[in-house]
Amino acid sequence: MKIAVINETSAGDRNADVIAALEGRGHDIVNAGMTKTGGKPELTYIHTGLLAALLLDAGRVQYVVGGCGTGLGFLNSVVQYPGIVCGLVADPVSAWLFTQINGGNCVSLPMLYQFGWAGDVSFRFIFDRIFSVEPGVGYPVHRQASQRESRRTLFDISRRTHRSMSEILGILDAPIVKTVLSFPGVMELLDPDTLADAELRSAIKKRA
């Protein structure tokens, strides 16, 4: 699986800890966000939410690990976009339950709140649990069928109640889109010339 790690500005210093916690699991990790706090150019959770949605919608990654100081900003930002099911994951149990029940394609980590001694170990334990179960299988056993149906319905609702990503790119304020598309490595990762979605390809190239 190809996974994007997208840190925003306040949590840039946690980037190395997240990357280290993901390594050695057989996944292709893309470090798409900030690698240090307050670095330039700067991405806030407004920008990282859009970037996460773009990468998922374009099929360039299958999963996003994002977050911010509390995890709440990124969570609220990214779920504004179509096809996103994101969970606020603060500990191994919430990681395990979110993966089993909701089977989302994105997690938001509280990267500063209660991040103290052994915080890097906490990240590793969280990913241990995320990748230990089949996404969306449901829990407990007697609720599995209902929860699998709810998961399918939630993804369908997200698609039906949002504009397409190409439309979104066309109406968002220019500084937001420009900041994301001009961030180092983003256009290379999106590689719009090879996108199958002609409308998304055109929208990205028009706003770049």
Order of alpha helices (4+ residues) and beta strands (2+ residues): beta-alpha-beta-alpha-beta-alpha-beta-alpha-beta-alpha-alpha-alpha-alpha-alpha-alpha
